[in-house]
Amino acid sequence: MSKMVDENLSPCNPTGKTLLVLRKRLGWTQPQLGEFIGVTEQTVRNHEKGRHRLRLELWQYKKLHQLMASVGMTVDDLPDPPK
């Protein structure tokens, strides 16, 4: 199994709000988004509610980036790393 990206080191970890905005712009449900990026519906729900942060592999970031581009979002819409 490949190593997961550490959410504390990743400058690209989407906030729950960012993921929710993306999902709503797509008109997708939590299960649809989860299936596309390779996580469970529960993971999407917990992330959107701020219960935990996503830990994504690089291929998942690539899929997330593709989705964001399809609705006019860029990496600038992702949060900056904590200072």
Secondary structure as GFF3:
##gff-version 3
##sequence-region A 1 83
A	DSSP	alpha_helix	16	26	.	.	.	ID=ss1
A	DSSP	alpha_helix	30	37	.	.	.	ID=ss2
A	DSSP	alpha_helix	41	48	.	.	.	ID=ss3
A	DSSP	alpha_helix	58	70	.	.	.	ID=ss4
A	DSSP	three_ten_helix	75	77	.	.	.	ID=ss5
###
